Amino acid sequence: MNTLAVELNKTLEETVIFRLLSDFGKRFYFPKGIVSQSAEASKYATRFNATIGMATLGGKPMHLNSLKELIPDLPPEQIFSYAPTPGNPQLRELWLDDMIRKNPSLAGQNTSLPLVVSGLTHGISVLADLFAGPGDCVLVPDMFWGNYRLIFEERNMASISTFPFYNPQAGLNIEGLKDALNRIAGGKVILMLNFPNNPTGYSPTEWEARALVQLLKEQARKGLNILCVSDDAYFGLFYEKETHKESLFASLASLHENILAVKVDGATKEELVWGFRVGFLTFASPNIKTVEYDALDRKVMGAVRASISNSNNLTQNLLLRAMQSPDHREEKKAALAILKERYLKVKEITERLSSGSKLEPLPFNSGYFMTFRFGGSSTEKLRKKLLMEQGIGTISIQDRYLRVAYSSVDLHHLEELFEIIFKTAEELSS
Ligand SMILES: Cc1ncc(COP(=O)(O)O)c(C=O)c1O
C-alpha cells in the first residue's frame, strides 16, 4: 500500500470512517503529483510557474475568442482553466452556508466542507468506490433510482438489499427498515435515503423522519456501523405542510459515532442546471476532528482525481455568480411555485380519476414524480401502448409500476395527459 494511504489510514484508524472504508477506500490517497505540486506552486512560485499542463499568454489562459465572446462576463481563468480537484473554494463555502440556511438545525454541527463532484451520480459513484465492495450490503427501499444498482452492484460488486418502501397504511415503512437492519450481518451497512424519492415522489412526514432517526440511533447503539447517504437530488421540492423539510443529513450528522452521514446534493435539480454537472459531497459524524475530515477529503480527492481529475470550472463559476445574485432566491421560489401548482393539479386529477381504476396512485407529496401501481396486466405493455398509440412517454418499473414525471409537462396539459393514461389503462384491462 502506498505510504500516503498508510498515513491517512493511521489518522482515521479510530473513527467510523475507517470501519466503513472498502479495500479501495483504504488504498486511496491524493498523490503528491502534478496537481498537488502545482497547487503549492500557485502559492509560492512568484517568478515563473512552469508546473501545470495549460497554455498561458501574459499570465492568462490562452483561449479562442469565438468561445470567450459567448461568456463575456467571466474572466478567462474562470472559463478555461482547470478547477481545483476538491472544487472552487468560494463555491464550497457558499454551498455550505446555503445548506445551513436551508437546514437550520445544521448550524453549529461538525461537518466537512462540501467537496465538488461532477453531479450527484459521480458523487454516489465516488462513495461506492470508497465504501462499497464485494460482501458489503447496500440497503435501499424497493422503490429506488435504478442507477444505484449499476453503481453499487455492477460497478463495485456490493449487494443491494431492499425493503418495502410503504407500510400497508401508506406511510414510510419504518418497521420494514427495522427488520432489514436487524438482518444485516458483519456490522456494516450502507443505507441510501433518497427524499424526495425517485420514483415515488414521497418524502417522510415530521413524525416519520423522527421515527427513522430514532431507529438508526438504536441500531448504531447496538454496534452497527452505518454509512447513511442522503441523496438529496430533489431537495427543497416539498409541497405539503406536514412534510419534513430539512435533509435527514441534518438529523444524522451528530447522531452517533457509529454513523457517518453523507449528503450528496448538487445544483442539478436544485438550481435547474441538469447539464452543468456540479454536485457536492459533505460528511458528518460526531467527534470527527479536522485532521480526520482532511484525511477523508484526501481519499475523496484521490477518487475524483482517478476518475474525472476535476469538475467543470466554467459551470462552478457560473453557479457561484448566480448564487451571489440578489435575484437568485426569488427566482428559485418562482420555479418552486410552478412545480407546486402542477403537483396540486396532479393530486386533484389522480384522486378524481383513480376511483374504480386499476391504476392506483402511490402516496406522493414532493419532487418531480408520481407513480401508479397497476392492478391490470403489465406496465411495460401500458407504457408501449401509451407511447405508440398516444405519443405519451412514461416509465415502466418492474412491470408493475408506472412513473409519470409531471415536472416535465406544462400545467395546462396535465388533465389531458392523465385522462389518456387512465383511459389507456382501462382499455388494456378490459
Ligand atoms: C435520486 C437521484 N439521485 C441522483 C440523480 C443524478 O443526479 P445528477 O444528474 O446530478 O448526476 C438523479 C437523477 O435523475 C436521481 O433521480
Ligand as a Chemical Component Dictionary entry (heavy atoms), coordinates in Angstrom:
data_LIG
# 
_chem_comp.id                   LIG 
_chem_comp.type                 NON-POLYMER 
_chem_comp.pdbx_formal_charge   0 
_chem_comp.three_letter_code    LIG 
# 
loop_
_chem_comp_atom.comp_id 
_chem_comp_atom.atom_id 
_chem_comp_atom.alt_atom_id 
_chem_comp_atom.type_symbol 
_chem_comp_atom.charge 
_chem_comp_atom.model_Cartn_x 
_chem_comp_atom.model_Cartn_y 
_chem_comp_atom.model_Cartn_z 
_chem_comp_atom.pdbx_ordinal 
LIG C1 C1 C 0 -32.394 10.010 -6.894  1  
LIG C2 C2 C 0 -31.420 10.607 -7.847  2  
LIG N1 N1 N 0 -30.140 10.731 -7.478  3  
LIG C3 C3 C 0 -29.221 11.238 -8.307  4  
LIG C4 C4 C 0 -29.559 11.659 -9.565  5  
LIG C5 C5 C 0 -28.497 12.127 -10.510 6  
LIG O1 O1 O 0 -28.191 13.474 -10.453 7  
LIG P1 P1 P 0 -27.082 14.064 -11.427 8  
LIG O2 O2 O 0 -27.745 14.359 -12.729 9  
LIG O3 O3 O 0 -26.586 15.291 -10.708 10 
LIG O4 O4 O 0 -25.986 13.064 -11.568 11 
LIG C6 C6 C 0 -30.874 11.555 -10.011 12 
LIG C7 C7 C 0 -31.237 11.980 -11.367 13 
LIG O5 O5 O 0 -32.097 11.559 -12.033 14 
LIG C8 C8 C 0 -31.832 10.996 -9.119  15 
LIG O6 O6 O 0 -33.103 10.841 -9.509  16 
# 
loop_
_chem_comp_bond.comp_id 
_chem_comp_bond.atom_id_1 
_chem_comp_bond.atom_id_2 
_chem_comp_bond.value_order 
_chem_comp_bond.pdbx_ordinal 
LIG C1 C2 SING 1  
LIG C2 N1 SING 2  
LIG C2 C8 DOUB 3  
LIG N1 C3 DOUB 4  
LIG C3 C4 SING 5  
LIG C4 C5 SING 6  
LIG C4 C6 DOUB 7  
LIG C5 O1 SING 8  
LIG O1 P1 SING 9  
LIG P1 O2 DOUB 10 
LIG P1 O3 SING 11 
LIG P1 O4 SING 12 
LIG C6 C7 SING 13 
LIG C6 C8 SING 14 
LIG C7 O5 DOUB 15 
LIG C8 O6 SING 16 
# 
